[in-house]
Amino acid sequence: MVLEQYLRERLQHKDLLLMTHVVCGYPSFEDNWRELEIMAEFGVDMVELQFPFSEPSADGPLFVKANQQAVADGVRPADCFEFMRKVTEHFSFKVLMMGYYNTAFKMGHESFIKKLSAAGGCGYILPDLPVEEAGELHALSKPEELAPIVLMTPTNTDVRLKVLGAAAEGFIYAVARKGVTGGHTEMGDDLKAFIAHCRQHTQLPIAVGFGVSQKSDLDFLRGKADIAIIGTAALKAWEDGGEDSLQAFFSGLLG
Amino acid sequence: MSLFDFADGREGYYGDYGGTFLPEILATTVEELRLCFRKCKEDPTFWAEFVELMRTYSGRPTPVSYLENLSNKLGGARIYVKREDLNHTGSHKINNVMGQGLICKRLGKKRVIAETGAGQHGFATATMAARFGFDCKIYMGAVDVARQRPNVFWMENLGAEVIAVQDGQRTLKDAINECLRDWVTNMGDTHYVLGTACGPHPFPEMVSFFQAIIGKEARQQIIQEAGKLPDRVYACVGGGSNAIGIFQGFMDDNVELIGVEAGGHGPDSGLHASRLAYKDASVGVAQGFKTYFLQNDDGNMLETHSIAAGLDYIGINPILSDLWEKDRVRFEAATDEMVRDTLKLVMRTEGLIPALESTHAFALAVAEAPKMGKDEVILINQSGRGDKDIFTVADTIEDDHWKAFIKDKAVEYGA
């Protein structure tokens, strides 16, 4: 797999990779571009581009607002793919589509995969699509070398983690805690045990997200996980004070 | 025919509709709920416990009333009404809620959450929580809180916390999103009492299971009262729980089943909540399940409108989507205007005050009855009572005495 190979190569030089998140068209595509330039300057390895959806039921308040504002501003999946194409042509980090399943379902599985591949994306994260329902989409992804990213969570049983491990490609998205995006996560023994538990069911690199927001979180994850996922915290920094604030955020995070 | 004989590997699917589309974090909780419900469904003593609870607490069986005046006035079919409005808390919602209360007890959970549109489901859930001793939080769109204050008042006084949801369109669908966000956080001690036969499996099946009590009673009663099975059964359809409840009593009979959706301002207005009767909806996946949704070409949900908050929803019961495609259920819509006129007619001729939701079913029956023969029988499900709608109804009929009363009250409260 292209994505897994890329991550393994990066991991030879860095002990913890970074994946960040942008909600397409929020506050605007121009702002998104500037955010991505800053992320690139700080050596971000992967970026999720979230396609806005009207019912973002797994997201916390800040991403809910971002999704709904972008939808209200008329941001469409076609605009997001077009933006993705520009991003993948210009930047060297890898890009994933993130969104809700209805976006892919409504345009049709084949069309979704074709457009994602043409835009230079290397995988997708659809948190409301369970693996039982993902068979057709996963099968279509293989010839295009697109990675369907599977989520593992602290509430999953061993039986379930085994099923999830078998379906995964690229890397595992380990959800650090219960709840929606943007809340606080206790970086402690429970999380350490959960990551180790995930390792028993996959050989893939493990990315940890939900509540990862500061330098001490990255220090905690180093040596336990392979990738840290920064979502809400970066958008919050941008909302607080634009470029300067986002730059200061990444300086603090990686300093 | 059983609606719930699933093919191998297709549990939770009705034709192409239904399924379970939830974040992975809920997989274990939903599986636990599915297994608990399965056990209860297979245990005949569980159903007996449920029926006994509804008899002693909610006044079941609710009667079937013959509307002689209305039948004579319209000059066609004989019209009968199943009186779900006579339940405790004033609607059929209590059937599902008390049933899920029993399930919640078996799950060993101490806290319940629920979404509500008109407030009837929230009111019923707050009642159940008080009775069973559960903590209770109700999510309600801010727009609905504004138009259904009397129900909010009762929920709060029954001990529930009511959260006015400010996201999105601020109606029922947004309240469901907020419930899902609560549930992914608190599933350890919390049961989500979903109020209609929508959402992820096993909810459509479970809600239908409890609401089937309406149809079981109604079939026996109509034969006794009318001397025959009905020719047509009418029920309003928002999410579609009262409809699937009464329809299940007549699935194997030669009875026409009619679901009546919210026509709002009419077919081409963009201001309605009619998924199947009008042509604006398409198949999608949202809020945990696959069905017909009012959505645009990108899969983003459209604004909906209805005079009745309880019908103002983007999606529809997946079982009904399947029955509609199989031509087993006919779908029609009643506009806001038809509903206003019908409510006045029913109040004056029969002394009944159906909820604005239920009045949609009456509106279609009133329109079709004159074209039917006098030997034919209509059964309408009056899913709820309308006195909760006093503010909306008083507004639409512009009642001057009511306005004066509200002004006086405002002065009394120091406004």
Interface residues (C-beta under 8 A of the other chain):
Chain A: P52 F53 S54 E55 P56 S57 A58 G60 V64 K65 Q68 V71 R76 P77 Y100 Y101 N102 T103 F105 K106 M107 P127 D128 L129 P130 E132 E133 L151 M152 T153 P154 T155 N156 T157 R160 L164 V175 K178 G179 V180 G183
Chain B: G19 T20 F21 L22 P23 E24 I25 L26 A27 T28 T29 D167 G168 K173 I176 N177 L180 R181 V184 T185 N186 M187 G188 S282 G284 V285 A286 Q287 G288 Q295 D297 D298 G299 N300 M301
